[in-house]
Amino acid sequence: MRIVKVSLGDRSYEIKIQTGLLSRLGSECLRLNLGKKCAVISDVNVKSHFANPALESLRQAGFEPVLLTIPAGETAKGLKTVQRCYDELAAHRLERKSFIVALGGGVVGDLAGFVAATYLRGIPFVQVPTTLLAQVDSSVGGKVGVNLKAGKNLVGAFYQPRLVLCDLATLETLPLREYRSGLAEVIKYGIIYDRVLFGRLEKTLDKLLARDPQLLTSVIARCCEIKAEVVGADETESSLRAILNFGHTIGHGLEAISRYGKYLHGEAISIGQVAAAKLSEELAGLPADESKRIGALFERAGLPTSAHLTKAMRRKLHDAMQLDKKVSGGNVKFVLAQSIGKVQYGQKVPADPLERVLENL
């Protein structure tokens, strides 16, 4: 088993990575000194694969779990779904010492974490991510939240889980498109923080696409280590943590203007990262050959690197980016790469180069 610690004082927790961890969910929760009552929040797709093993493990450990099922997909990540969860938690009389298990991908983790952060002014929660994207990114670091029509994750909190269990067996049932989507976040870590990781991904991508267990364990652990280091240094994104948003300003905008229906998150930020690399060439000194390597790796991963935007769509995208959480003083702030493995955050991007990049997407 690989264990990565997120060091945040009395809110520190472990990320455990291994095949077969779902069957140990109950025993792992016992170590956390939680209340007996708990709720497992999952979506309709994940439920059919993993809800019964999770519930059985919790029962065997002496817990009293109830299952809350939400629709699948980004459109479920809204306040209406949150309200439904609140009502069900109240009906089952969960208490302050009760806890929530987020069983699913990034949507489930973000929403369940937000519910945990706000129900009874905060109850504990455990992340059990079942997608590659959630295992390397959204389950770690305590960003929880939901979407508004105006944009993604505009309502949320920083609220850390008590534990993250990454069972690699859950990735075996993951559709290829979802798996590729997760690779967008994996590649991001190489671009923003670890040049060696990026080179390793270039060499081993075929093996990674084949879901080699040993390679997956190593790569997921490295991604979690990077995020743990960044979050440990800047939990609430006042400085360094902003580097994790590379490609997300444009990516989140694409998700918003397509009403969260056309692109998976990883697909949108793949396009966003390629666009950010092109901006970086012009504004941050990213060598052209490194920009090409970035685009080529996303293409080899089977991810989109372009989006054909009409003038009207570009206007909508600009408007969506203005609502991004990273806007300060009316200025959209970007993360730009100086080289693979080294980025700058909080960068203002003039209108002309941004428009050129969007026109040529």
PyMOL commands that set and color helices and strands:
alter all, ss='L'
color gray80, all
select helices_A, chain A and resi 9-11+21-30+44-60+74-76+79-91+106-121+132-138+168-173+176-192+195-209+213-233+240-245+248-257+265-283+288-300+311-322+351-359
alter helices_A, ss='H'
color red, helices_A
select strands_A, chain A and resi 2-6+13-18+37-43+64-70+99-104+125-129+143-148+151-158+163-167+333-339+342-348
alter strands_A, ss='S'
color yellow, strands_A
deselect
rebuild
show_as cartoon
